[in-house]
Structure formats: C-alpha cells, structure tokens
C-alpha cells in the first residue's frame, strides 16, 4: 500500500473524494489556455522559420501541401464550396496573414472568414489520355504557384471538370498553416461538411478546443527562463564538435540551393522489414532508431566518417487539445550517430536508442532558437548541422491520409497521392510501412544529384539493411556491403584533337585494339571514338575482343572503356577517363544505333551544356543531342578562357566534324542564336548537311550598332536587373559568383551584338538551311515577335515561326517536350514507322535486339530499351523489382514515343512481364497510346511464379537457369563473364520470380502472346492467362522450338509483328 493510499484509508469519504480530485488535477498536465484578446499575436517559431524561407526563396514550392481529390458521381459544387468555407472559418491558421513589426517581430493577423468560390476548368472535351495529362499539368501548376503570406489565404481550391459525373478538386495549403497531421483532419471535416449540406443540414462538428494562435502564444511563454536554458544546454553539449556530412554529389555544392528535386523509391521485402523490426525490438529500440543506425552505416561507408549527423522532424502535438487543430506544429532536430570503435549493428542500435531517447525528450526546442544560440557556420540558404533528413512512418497504411478518404454522400472519393518533388534538403529519406513490406522514398536535390545516383542510394540502403540484419553482431566495418558505384561527373567525350594526352596514347596499342575490334565486329572502317555497342558489339563480341587482346583486360573494362581510344589509353596505363582532354561537345542523349540526325545546341548567354538536359530527355531516339561546353562557362575560369565568337565557331566546327557524322540540326537560344547561325554557315561551307537551324527566344537586332555600347558599358547592377526581369538568376548569388557569371554573360551578349551589327552592315551569304524561330508569347525580351521574327531573313532564305503560349524567356526548362515536338516536326524527322519497344529476357541486354534494327526495314522501328546493370549501364545497380524497372524504363519509353505518342511493346520472358507493366504505366499515367502488347514466353500476370532459382548458391543457381531455359548461354563458359553477369542474372530472376499481380488490371489494348511449341518452362495454359490482362480477345501464336525459340525464329517473329501492325 502506498503512502497516499494509507493516508486515504484513514480519511472520511468526503475527504477521500477531495483527495482523489486533487490527485487527478496534479496528474493531468496544465491545458493550453486560450489567448487573451488584446495585444499583438506573435508568430510561432516554426511559422517564423517558414516565413523567412518564403522570403528567401520567393514562394518556392517545397513548403506547399497539395490536397487533390478525385470525385466521381453527381457533385454538388455549392455544397463543396460551402464545406470549404466552413473549414476555413473553423481554423484560424488557414486565414492568417503575416506582417513584420519593428517591436514584436513577425506577427499573425487572423483575417475574418470569407465565402469560398470554386472556379471550374472544363476538360470534358479532351480524350482520356489528354485529360490525365491535363490533370497532371494543373497539379504541377498549382504546386508551383506561390502563396502570398501577407494576404492570409493559406488554403486555395479549384475544380477540374472531366465529365458531368467526374471532377478533380485541386486543393492546396501552405505549410506555414498546415502540417502532415492536418491532412486527414482536413479531409474528415471537408467530407462531413459536404455530406451535411447535401442533406440540407448544417454541419454539426465540435468546435476545435483551441486555435493555432493559442498554441503559439503558449509556446513563447513556455520557452523562457530555466526551461529554455535546460534545452539549450542539452543541445549545446549534444552537438559539440559535430561535423556536417560531406556527401558524394554529382555536381559541386553551391551556396544557394534551389528547391528543384526528384524522387527515387525502393521496396523493402516483407521478411526484411519484419526481421529489422524484430531486431530493433530485441534491443528496446524502434524502427526509427534502426533506420537512423542503418543510414549512419551507409553514409559512413561513403565518407569514412564515424560521427554522422542527420535531421529529423517532431510533431509537437502530444497534448490532446491540439489533436483537432489545423496548423503547423512540426519542429526539426538533429540526430547524431556514433559509429566509433567498430561496433556491430546490435551494439550500434543500443547506442542509437540511448541517445535518441534523450533527443526526443528535448525535441521541443525550436530549431531556429538552437541555431541562433550556437551560431554554426551558415552556407547560403542551406540548413545548418545536417544535409540528410529522414523520418519513419511505422503504421501500415500511412498514405491513407491521401488515398483512403472519408465517404462523400453520393460520390466515390479517391485521394491523388501528390508527387513531392520539391527538395527541402539535399537528401530526405522516408521509410513507410506497407502491406507487403516497406517502401523507402528519397527526395533529392536535383542541383546536386542525378536520378541514377538517387536510385543507387536507395538500392544500396536496402542492401545495407539486409546485411545488418543478417549479421547483427559482426563489426559493421567488416560487413560485405558493396560499395556504391560512383557515377563520373558528366564529362565531355574525348576530343579528337592533338592534346598531350591524345599523343600519349600508344599507336601500337591503338592498332592492337582496332584490329581486335575489326575481327570481333566484322567491320573495317570506324572512328577511334565510336562506341563498341553502337557498332554492333555485344557480350559475345566482347569475349572475342578479350581473347584477341591476350586475356589481359578484365571483362568489365571492355564495358567501361567502350571506344578504341579509351581502351587503348586504359591498356597503356591511362585508366582515368577524366584525364583525357576535355572536349567542346557533350552528348546528352544515350548513344544508340537508331539516331538519324544530330541536334547541335549552343547555350544561351552565360549558360552551359547542362541547359539542354531537359530537351535531351524528351527527344525521340532518332535524334542525338550534342551540347556545347564553351571555355570559361563552367565557372572559375579566367577571362582569357573565353573565346571570341569567330574562334569559337572554328573550334566547335573542327571538333564536331571529328565527333559527329551525318546530317545535323543546329539550335541556339537567346544570345547563343548568333553563335548557332555562324556555326551553321561554317558547317555548310565545309559540306556538312545542315537540315535546319532553330532560333530560341531571340530576335535579330537591326539596331545592333547603336545597342553595342549599352551591352558593353552598362553597369553590372543594370545587367543583373535585366536578366532577372526576363526570368534568369533563379537564386541569389554571392558577390564573387555574381561577378563571374555577369562577366561571362556580358562577353556572350557583346559578341552576339557585334556579330549582328557586322551582319546587318555587310550581309554575307545566307544560309541554305531554313531558320525556324521558336518564341514564347510571354517573353519580355522578344516584344512584337509576330512581325519582327522576319528580321532573320537577313541570315537565311527561309524563316518560319512557332509560338509557345505562355512561355517566358528560358523555356528550355519547362517546355522541353513542346520544343522537342516542334524540332521533330519541322525537320521532317517524324518517322512514319511505329516504335516497337523491345525488352530482353533474363540477363540479356539491348544488343540482343540490334539485328532487328536492319531486319525490320520500313515495317516498324525496333527500339531496344536499356536496363541497368548490363552493357552500357554495367556500372549501375540492377533493378530487383518490376516496379523499379518500370520506373527506370519509363523515360526511355517516353522519348521513343516522340511526337506521335504511339508505341507497341514487345518482351520475352522477364521482358514480357516488363512489357506489360510498362504498357500499363504508359496507358494509365501518360498520354502515350499503346497500340499493342506482344508478350513472348511468359505466363499471365495472375499466375504465381514459383521461386525456383532465387537464393540458390552460385553453381546451383546457374545450373537451374540452364535447366529452366533449356539451353546453356555460351557466355557462361568464361569465368570472367560469369562474374560480370551473375549479379544481373540474380537480380533479374529475383524480379521475375517475385512478380505476380493479385488482381487483374485489364487494359483496353490488344495483346498477342508468342510461345515456343516445345517450351517446357511456360505452358500453353499459363500463356492463355494473359486474357485477364486485356479487354480485347487474346491473340495467341506458337513457333517451333523451346523457351528460347526467339533466337532461331527472329525473322518469323518480325513478320508476325509486321502483320499484327498492318
């Protein structure tokens, strides 16, 4: 019996009741009171932080919360608008404006409620694929549109009408008034209000216990005196000596980082998630703590550090009175992982748990107060202390806030999961529980990382988790975790010039390599910089090359060094590709044998080759894009590096003729138009076939002579202001960087103006190639373009105009798809042949289909798609799930579709599964039409795959593959080739055996199945199951042969494809 119970037993019933009430009051925390009516309302610390970010980044989309909902059924628009009005009236945080005050800092100003109207955009006249594309575009537009935090409208909404009974509500809030907890609260109240109004009733929702301003006033009163000192003391000690993580980035870190981001995802198998959770529980740790420890291990491998700092978030909503309040209650704190002393994972988990418990106990200190107190080194707009953020959402169905919505009367409601591509941090990992395991989502800064690097990071995290769970007591430094292949920073291809490095390559070695290639490829004439695989090379040819070179080169190097020059340099000891002299041209598209023309691109004033990457990603495979790297334009160069326009033209033309053969199309943007015109004329004079010249965002200047002094003599501030006015300089630059950029920009503008002046004064020979102007009608730099574009006739005999509605000056960034379609159409490159996307079987690469390119003739265009982990992508981590492979293949498919936006998809065995799932993604998520799916040697998507090979030891695995396929691949007779291919074979087989749809997803696309009549691996009955995948009658064909009949019957298969498409 406790002392309190003993005392209570001696009291009267009345006194015992009084004692009990006092005990209850003592146990319950003091509830947050409502604020006093008078005095200014100071913003919370979190609001102040986001307001400052908004001022620095001018409304960047990283802090916007999209809340889209698809509504099917007869919608009462007035009831929906009324429910939104009610919701805003209930929650002051959604109608709070912000203003600065000299005495009190940032203040909240709660605006009175105003009725909501819902603008409606009618998309009913579009086809279904066009509607899907339009919905995505409107979503992206809304997320990119800034909020005015001084106005006090932090929730906005509008409707898209797809049909009388089909709408999409585009709602969105600013993070300053809305956190993750607020998402399901918003949806519950919106549905409840709508349902009540449809019934003719007023909503009967209980009023929120508090408003957000009550919390912010209470928070500021709490964070004073001894409590604040204790929190500051804890974090000062916790972060003493902490070092910011140095990440292995693809591009140099700049002081000012934009919010431009991308996403990557990897699935965590159910067994691995369960084992990880169980191991964490055995050490008294949470899944969050296990994730922190695992990330520490992974980044320790990358950096060599043993003291790793991450950022994570904490929702300050422990008090029940805050559960019904919409607002921004999120705080950030730093988690520090100690890997010193070579611990095992079990010991590391214990360390992480001990420190994380203390960190969470003190997580109530606003991050900005900590930063103000410790004064760490600040770099531009970057978050101090950490560059990697992570969080864990442990409850299964975490995405239900977006996907599983409350019921709407008379409607079916579906949440559209927003694509969060705005990067708040350099890297941000989220581990989510899912029904079949877990998902790791990564949002990365596109300023620093390529998509391929992000994919490698999430794939390696899965590998790290598996290794840690498999051997939790083994020292983490000893675990067999493969190193992440570091992608080389984008480098220009080697120059054919006569630099010192070029001369250092042995002529004897070059001759040996060339002779080996001639024998292996059956070719006599090719250039020193042509790609082995583009010339018809494959794994068999590589085996022969290795033998002809005496077996002294590892097989992997034949895939890494894919030109005669690179391989000869490597054999001579010049193995570092970056040591080769930098060229003036970078090929930004994936090299391929189907390219018919080269698009030669000159960047805008002050720009570089990277400006054309968005365009490269949207061009069809028939067009190879080469972008100019002009000296001095990469930053850090001296003034002497900059080339006068005439000299640049000569050097660009010299190298281009060494690097590129066949017809070219030239494109120049802004001031780069003058360089493009001069280069095109020079190429014509040298006999190079120039099909067309495209001029982007530029008008010729008859008054160039008068304007030259303005371009030469205008102050930097004036020039800076002009470029900002037309959409340049996305982020702030420090003084040194700004002067450097302005110096290069001024050089380019002056050179372009001089070129125009001289041409107008004494017009030279006009171009034979037509000039096509592409201008944005919202570009302030090209006024009166409707008539002034004809001024380009001084340079060319034929001039035309294409207008991009709503486009500004730098439309290369966000209108690349439209520009690609214009280039394809104007140059006559719109191939009448329909692209047939070809996906290979287990372990094979795109070269399997190279013989089809010629054999198909004029009937159709085979487009072999490249999977990671093989041939040209040998250094990349192979995909282990069908979903990951489809994510990887989708950009290639979009590029292959081109302006016609129509494809056929073919795949054999594993490729058949990938073909179907890729087609499914194209049909349901893009505006691409899939005319037919051809599936070869694969059972239907609902047929369970038995795990026959996955997980076996190497010898048994290879033997089982040979048994399943019915033949032995000759490459497996070479031990080095086995070592090279085994990871890909294992990943492909894991992908194939792990695939099975649990429910049919029939497409309105015809499917043709192909099978070897003697196939012992896939039965005719299993092939017939493809009927469940199509709404059309299934067309089934058989050929003589077993599972790999395709190797002997390619001609018959091509004839079949041709007949199916006719």
Number of C-alpha atoms within 10 A of each C-alpha: 6 7 7 10 10 10 12 16 10 10 12 10 11 9 12 16 13 11 16 13 12 11 12 10 11 10 9 8 9 9 11 16 13 15 17 9 7 6 7 13 20 22 26 24 20 20 23 19 15 17 21 12 16 20 11 14 19 14 19 22 26 23 24 26 22 27 24 22 21 17 20 19 16 15 18 15 16 15 18 22 21 20 25 26 18 21 20 23 17 20 22 25 27 26 23 24 20 21 15 13 11 6 6 11 11 21 19 23 21 16 16 11 17 12 12 18 16 18 12 15 14 14 18 15 11 13 12 16 17 15 19 18 16 18 18 16 12 14 20 15 11 19 26 15 12 16 22 15 19 15 14 21 21 24 23 19 20 18 19 22 19 22 15 12 12 17 25 22 21 22 19 20 22 27 24 26 28 25 19 16 19 19 18 19 15 20 21 16 19 21 20 19 26 26 23 17 19 17 11 10 11 15 16 9 10 8 11 15 15 20 21 25 22 17 22 22 20 17 16 13 10 12 16 10 9 10 12 14 11 13 18 18 13 13 19 14 9 16 15 9 9 13 14 15 18 14 15 15 17 17 13 11 13 15 16 17 23 22 22 17 23 21 21 23 21 24 22 24 15 15 13 17 22 14 15 21 19 16 21 22 13 13 14 13 21 21 19 20 26 27 24 27 26 25 21 24 27 21 22 19 17 15 13 12 17 17 18 26 23 21 21 18 17 14 15 13 15 8 11 10 16 20 15 19 26 28 25 25 26 20 18 18 24 22 25 24 25 19 23 10 9 14 18 19 25 23 17 26 26 19 18 24 22 13 16 22 13 12 18 14 10 16 21 19 20 20 18 16 14 17 15 9 13 14 10 11 9 12 13 15 16 17 15 17 22 24 19 22 23 21 18 20 16 16 10 14 14 14 16 13 21 19 16 16 17 17 15 21 18 14 17 15 21 18 20 17 15 15 14 18 19 23 25 23 23 24 24 21 23 17 22 21 21 20 8 13 16 22 19 19 18 25 24 28 26 23 21 20 20 19 16 14 22 21 21 21 22 20 23 20 22 20 16 21 23 21 18 26 20 14 15 19 14 17 17 25 15 9 16 12 19 10 10 18 13 14 15 9 13 14 15 21 19 24 19 19 14 10 12 10 13 16 10 12 20 15 13 11 19 20 14 16 23 24 18 21 26 15 14 20 20 13 13 10 8 14 13 19 18 16 20 21 23 16 16 17 21 21 22 13 19 23 19 17 25 20 13 17 16 9 13 10 15 12 21 18 15 19 21 17 21 19 22 25 26 26 26 24 24 19 20 15 10 17 16 11 17 15 10 21 18 16 22 23 26 21 22 20 21 14 17 18 16 19 16 16 22 21 25 25 28 31 25 24 23 22 22 20 23 17 18 22 17 17 21 25 20 24 27 27 27 22 24 23 28 25 25 22 23 22 19 20 22 15 13 10 13 12 13 8 11 18 17 13 20 15 11 18 20 15 15 21 19 16 17 20 14 14 20 17 13 12 14 23 22 26 27 23 27 23 27 27 28 27 27 24 26 20 26 28 24 18 22 16 11 12 9 17 17 22 21 24 31 27 27 25 27 25 22 24 17 17 12 22 17 12 15 19 12 13 20 14 11 13 10 14 10 10 17 18 12 13 15 13 14 16 15 13 14 12 15 16 15 10 8 9 15 14 15 19 22 19 16 22 21 20 21 27 21 24 24 25 26 19 20 22 21 13 16 18 12 9 12 12 12 15 23 17 20 21 25 24 23 22 28 24 20 16 22 14 21 21 14 11 20 13 9 13 22 17 15 22 16 18 24 20 14 17 19 15 16 15 16 17 11 12 17 21 24 19 21 21 13 13 17 19 19 16 21 22 18 18 23 20 14 17 16 10 17 16 17 11 14 21 24 27 24 25 30 24 24 20 18 22 23 20 20 18 17 22 12 19 16 11 15 16 11 13 17 22 23 27 30 27 19 21 26 19 22 24 22 23 15 18 17 19 23 24 24 20 19 22 19 18 19 22 15 20 19 17 13 22 28 22 20 27 25 24 23 19 17 19 26 24 26 28 25 25 24 26 25 29 27 27 27 25 17 26 28 21 16 21 19 15 13 20 19 23 18 22 17 22 25 24 29 31 30 28 26 25 25 18 16 15 14 11 13 14 19 20 12 14 10 13 8 12 19 19 15 16 20 14 13 17 18 15 12 14 10 11 15 16 10 12 11 15 19 16 13 18 20 16 16 23 23 23 19 26 25 20 23 26 17 16 20 15 11 10 10 13 14 14 18 15 19 18 24 22 26 25 28 23 17 17 21 14 17 21 16 20 10 17 21 15 16 26 21 18 22 18 14 14 13 17 15 18 14 16 16 14 16 19 24 20 21 20 10 11 14 15 14 12 17 17 13 15 20 14 10 12 12 8
